[in-house]
Amino acid sequence: MRGYVPDLVAFTQGGPYLLTALVIGYLLGSVPFGMVMARVFGLGNLRDVGSGNIGATNVLRTGSKKAAILTLLFDMLKGTLAVFVMSIWGPMAAAVAGFGAFIGHCFPVWLKFRGGKGVATFLGAFLGLHWPTFLAMGATWLVVAFLTKISSLSALVAAIAAPFFLALFGANEFVWIAVPMALLLWWRHSENIGRLVRGEETKISFSKK
């Protein structure tokens, strides 16, 4: 089990640094780029569109692919930035900052804690923490999406696979943070899981209409 959980002594001694990393990560993650892009591109109130979510998928429902792509990119990079900034205090602080960014996206204080589902920020955090796992998660998403045409299922599988990829690649020092992130992402997708069970989840298309 060594390496799969944090060193409790180091965790305790580094409390002030880790708390700072968590707060900085949270503040970076809580920037609602979906809302920002909707305003910049004159797309109206994103809360009145589709699911009302602030993520790239809902931004795409406005009809603006450019705004959706930029939302995806910035939502991902805020997780990466949080990790990079806090890596000056070591891998544990970097991991906590990535977790903070993920929490910030899901529960942003600026939007009364009504945020997104965290997929892009989850990926972005692991782009900064361990890029092989990021690539493996991205490949998993693409394979599941291609086979099932269901975006939410792809995200769920990629997220739950993250701790296993980390262990496979020998990055055991990040498994402890990947597990709660994956579980929280699944909880954020509870409505999607319900639709998946009922066979009602919306499918995506890879072909041009």
C-alpha positions in Angstrom: 0.0 0.0 0.0 3.0 2.3 0.4 2.8 5.0 -2.2 -0.9 4.7 -2.7 -1.7 7.0 0.2 0.1 10.2 1.3 2.7 10.2 4.0 0.6 11.2 7.0 3.6 12.9 8.7 4.5 14.9 5.7 0.8 15.7 5.1 0.4 17.0 8.7 3.6 19.0 8.7 2.8 20.5 5.4 -0.7 21.6 6.5 -0.4 25.4 5.9 1.2 24.8 2.4 -1.4 22.2 1.4 -4.2 24.5 2.6 -2.8 27.3 0.5 -2.5 25.0 -2.5 -6.1 23.9 -2.0 -7.4 27.5 -1.8 -5.3 28.7 -4.8 -6.4 25.6 -6.8 -10.0 26.2 -5.9 -9.9 29.9 -6.9 -8.4 29.0 -10.3 -10.8 26.2 -10.8 -13.8 28.2 -9.9 -13.4 30.6 -12.9 -16.6 29.8 -14.9 -15.1 29.9 -18.4 -18.3 28.6 -19.9 -20.2 31.7 -18.6 -17.3 33.9 -19.7 -17.3 32.5 -23.3 -21.1 32.8 -23.5 -20.9 36.5 -22.7 -17.9 37.1 -24.9 -19.6 35.5 -27.9 -23.0 37.0 -27.1 -24.7 33.6 -26.5 -26.9 34.8 -23.7 -27.3 33.2 -20.3 -25.9 29.7 -20.3 -28.2 28.8 -17.5 -31.1 29.1 -19.9 -29.5 26.8 -22.5 -29.9 23.0 -22.5 -29.0 21.5 -19.1 -28.0 24.9 -17.7 -24.5 23.5 -17.1 -21.4 25.7 -17.4 -19.3 23.1 -19.2 -18.2 22.9 -22.9 -20.9 20.4 -23.8 -23.7 22.8 -22.8 -21.8 25.7 -24.5 -21.9 23.7 -27.7 -25.7 23.6 -27.5 -25.7 27.3 -28.2 -24.4 26.5 -31.7 -21.0 28.1 -31.2 -18.3 25.5 -31.7 -15.6 28.1 -31.2 -16.9 29.0 -27.8 -17.3 25.4 -26.8 -13.7 24.5 -27.8 -12.3 27.5 -25.9 -14.4 26.6 -22.9 -13.0 23.0 -23.0 -9.5 24.3 -23.4 -9.6 26.8 -20.6 -11.5 24.5 -18.2 -8.8 22.0 -18.8 -5.9 24.4 -18.5 -7.1 25.9 -15.2 -6.5 22.4 -13.7 -3.1 22.2 -15.3 -2.1 25.7 -14.2 -3.1 25.0 -10.6 -0.8 22.0 -10.5 2.1 23.8 -12.2 1.9 26.8 -9.9 1.8 24.7 -6.7 4.4 22.1 -7.8 7.0 24.5 -6.4 6.0 23.0 -3.0 6.3 19.5 -4.2 4.1 16.7 -5.7 1.7 16.6 -2.7 0.9 20.3 -2.9 0.5 19.9 -6.7 -2.0 17.1 -6.3 -3.9 19.0 -3.7 -4.0 22.1 -6.0 -5.3 19.9 -8.8 -8.0 18.6 -6.5 -8.9 22.1 -5.5 -9.2 23.2 -9.1 -11.6 20.2 -9.7 -13.7 21.2 -6.6 -13.7 24.8 -7.7 -15.1 23.9 -11.1 -17.8 21.7 -9.6 -18.7 24.1 -6.8 -17.7 27.7 -7.8 -18.4 30.2 -5.1 -19.2 32.9 -7.7 -22.1 30.8 -9.0 -23.6 29.8 -5.6 -21.7 26.5 -5.8 -23.6 25.4 -9.0 -20.8 24.5 -11.3 -19.9 21.9 -13.9 -19.3 18.2 -13.8 -15.5 18.5 -13.8 -14.4 16.3 -16.7 -12.2 18.8 -18.5 -10.6 20.1 -15.2 -10.0 16.5 -14.1 -8.1 15.9 -17.3 -6.2 19.1 -17.0 -5.1 18.4 -13.5 -3.6 15.1 -14.6 -2.0 16.7 -17.7 0.0 18.6 -15.1 0.4 15.8 -12.5 1.2 12.9 -14.8 0.9 13.3 -18.6 1.0 9.5 -19.4 -2.2 9.1 -17.4 -3.7 12.1 -19.1 -3.0 10.5 -22.5 -4.3 7.2 -21.3 -7.5 8.8 -20.0 -7.9 10.7 -23.3 -7.4 7.6 -25.3 -10.0 5.8 -23.1 -12.5 8.5 -23.6 -12.0 8.4 -27.4 -12.3 4.6 -27.6 -15.5 4.4 -25.5 -17.0 7.4 -27.3 -16.3 5.8 -30.7 -17.8 2.4 -29.6 -20.8 3.7 -27.7 -21.4 7.3 -29.0 -22.1 8.4 -25.4 -20.0 11.2 -24.1 -21.0 10.8 -20.4 -20.2 7.1 -20.4 -16.8 7.9 -21.9 -16.0 10.4 -19.1 -17.2 7.9 -16.4 -15.0 5.1 -17.7 -12.0 7.4 -18.2 -12.3 8.8 -14.7 -12.6 5.5 -12.9 -9.7 4.2 -14.9 -7.4 7.0 -13.8 -6.2 5.4 -10.5 -5.5 2.2 -12.3 -3.5 4.0 -15.0 -1.5 5.7 -12.3 -0.7 2.4 -10.6 0.1 0.8 -13.9 2.6 3.6 -14.8 4.1 3.5 -11.3 2.8 7.0 -10.3 1.4 5.7 -7.0 1.9 9.0 -5.3 -1.1 10.4 -7.1 -3.5 7.4 -6.7 -4.8 8.8 -3.3 -6.1 12.0 -5.0 -7.4 10.3 -8.2 -9.8 8.1 -6.3 -11.9 10.8 -4.6 -11.8 12.9 -7.8 -13.2 10.0 -9.8 -15.9 9.2 -7.2 -17.0 12.8 -7.1 -17.1 13.0 -10.9 -19.4 9.9 -10.9 -21.6 11.6 -8.3 -21.8 14.7 -10.4 -23.0 12.5 -13.3 -25.7 10.8 -11.2 -28.4 12.1 -13.6 -26.5 10.8 -16.6 -26.0 7.5 -14.9 -29.8 7.3 -14.4 -30.4 8.0 -18.1 -27.7 5.4 -19.0 -29.5 2.8 -17.0 -32.8 3.6 -18.6 -31.2 3.7 -22.1 -32.2 7.4 -22.5 -28.8 9.1 -22.6 -28.1 11.3 -25.6 -25.6 10.0 -28.2 -23.0 12.0 -30.0 -22.2 11.9 -33.7 -18.8 11.8 -35.3 -20.2 12.3 -38.9 -20.9 15.6 -40.6 -24.6 16.2 -41.3 
